[in-house]
Amino acid sequence: MPDEKQIERLKRFRKLRRERGDREMNVWVPGPLGAAIDHAVASGRFRTRQEAITHALEATFAEKDRNVVT
């Protein structure tokens, strides 16, 4: 069971992220995709799962990063 200090730390962390404009989203990831993310982190391509997932989302959804061939 988490102690009170840990709970307060987490509350502050989430509050700061919200103030910064971040959104917390929980999603289910298929097993093979999760394994690929873990492999990318383990191989050093990304420092964390969050960094790997954010990179993929930015590459897909951020307009400035899109390479669309028409």
C-alpha positions in Angstrom: 0.0 0.0 0.0 1.5 3.4 -0.9 2.4 5.7 1.9 1.1 9.2 2.3 4.3 10.9 1.0 4.2 8.8 -2.2 0.5 9.7 -2.7 1.2 13.4 -2.3 4.2 13.2 -4.7 2.1 11.6 -7.3 -0.7 14.2 -6.9 1.9 17.0 -7.3 3.4 15.3 -10.4 0.0 14.9 -12.0 -1.0 18.5 -11.2 2.2 19.9 -12.7 1.7 17.8 -15.9 -1.9 19.0 -16.2 -0.7 22.6 -15.7 1.8 22.1 -18.5 -1.0 21.0 -20.8 -0.3 17.3 -20.8 -3.2 14.7 -20.7 -3.1 11.4 -19.1 -4.6 8.6 -21.3 -4.7 5.0 -20.5 -4.8 2.6 -23.4 -4.5 -1.2 -23.9 -1.6 -2.1 -26.2 -1.6 -5.4 -28.1 1.1 -7.9 -26.8 3.4 -7.8 -29.9 3.3 -4.0 -29.9 4.1 -3.8 -26.2 7.0 -6.2 -26.8 8.3 -4.0 -29.6 8.1 -1.0 -27.4 10.0 -2.8 -24.6 12.6 -3.9 -27.1 13.1 -0.4 -28.4 13.7 0.8 -24.8 15.9 -2.2 -23.9 18.1 -1.6 -27.0 18.6 2.1 -26.0 16.6 3.7 -28.8 14.4 5.3 -26.2 15.0 5.9 -22.5 11.4 5.1 -21.4 8.2 3.6 -22.8 6.6 7.0 -22.5 9.3 8.5 -24.7 8.8 5.7 -27.3 5.0 6.0 -27.3 5.2 9.8 -27.5 7.6 9.6 -30.4 5.2 7.3 -32.3 2.2 9.5 -31.6 4.0 12.7 -32.7 5.2 11.0 -35.9 1.6 10.0 -36.6 -0.5 13.0 -35.4 1.7 16.1 -35.3 1.1 18.1 -38.5 4.6 19.5 -38.6 6.1 16.0 -38.6 3.9 14.5 -41.3 5.5 13.4 -44.6 2.5 13.0 -46.8 3.1 12.2 -50.5 0.3 13.1 -52.8 
